[in-house]
Amino acid sequence: MKLFGPFFRLGTSRRLLAVAAALVGMVSLGIGAHAALNKRTAEPVKVAASDQAESTAKPSTRIALVIGNGHYPDANAPLTQPINDAHALTSALRHEGFDVDALEDATHDDMVRAVARLKSKVRADSVVMLFFGGYGIQVGRESFMIPVDATIWKEADVRRDGVSVEAVLDAAKEYGASAKVVVLDASRRNPYERRFRAFSHGLAPISLPDNSLLLTSASPGRVADDSTGPNSVLVTELLNHIDTKRADQPQAAEAIFDQTRVAISRASDGAQVPAVSSTLLEEVSLNVGH
C-alpha cells in the first residue's frame, strides 16, 4: 500500500479536477443558453411593439399630389411660377392637414410612381387633391400633364409621354376616394403644339367622375399668359382664399374655387377667366378653420 499510495492520491486529484472542470463547463453553458434564450424572447416583443405602433397610426384622410414642372428642354426659357406655386401650395396644404407628395420638375416615371403612391394611400373616406403646374396638352377629348422629359412631335407622343388627368381621377375613384379635387394651372401656350398638323389651344373640357371638383386657370380651349410675379395669379388668389386667418370655420372648396375665379376675372378685366366644374355630392373643405 505504501508503494501505491502516492500514485493513488495523484489519480484521485486528477479525477476531482476533471469533474470540477466539467461542472464549471456545464454551468457556463447553462448561463449562455439562458442569456441567448432571453435575447431571442426579447427581440420578437420589440418587433411586435413596433408593428403594433404602425398598425395603430391612423392614415391621413386628406391626401394631395402636388407637381410643379418648370424646366422643359424644348421651351425657350424655364417656367419659374409652377415650382414656386408647388412649394407655396404644399406648405399651405400641409398646414391644413393634408398628406402631401410634392414633385418638382418631374419626369414621366416620377409622375407614374407618384400616382401609384397616391393610390396606395386612398381610403374610402379620403379626400384626394391633385395640383399640376406646367405645360398641359389636350389630345382629342383628353387633357394631359406633360413631364419635363417628354419628347413630343406628334399627338401620339402626348399619349405616350403625358399623364392623363382623367386617368388619375378615375384611379382615385376606383380606389374608393370619397371626393376628388383638382387644380390645373397648365393652360399655357406650349412649345409642342406648333409641331402638330392640327392643334387646339389650352385644355379640353375634363369629364369628371362623381363627387369631383375642378379649377383650371382658363376656360377650356383658352390660354392664360403668366404674370410677372413669383407665383401665378391662380395660385396666389387660391392661397388667399384658403388662408384660415380669414375663416373661423372650414370653408367649402367649391366656394373657395368660385371666389378665386371671380377675383382673377375682375383683376384681369375679363382677360383671364378660370373655369370651375363640379359633380360634388357633398361639401368638401380645403381648410380647417381656427
Secondary structure, 3 states (H helix, E strand, C coil): CCCCHHHHHHHHHHHHHHHHHHHHHHHHHHHHHHHHHHHHHHHHHHHHHHHHHHHHCCCCCEEEEEEECCCCCCCCCCCCHHHHHHHHHHHHHHHCCCEEEEEECCCHHHHHHHHHHHHHHCCCCCEEEEEEECCEEEECCEEEECCCCCCCCCHHHHHHHCEEHHHHHHHHHHCCCCEEEEEEECCCCCCCHHHCCCCCCCCCCCCCCCCEEEEECCCCCCCCCCCCCCCCHHHHHHHHHHCHHHCCCCCEHHHHHHHHHHHHHHHCCCCCCCEEEECCCCCCECCCCC
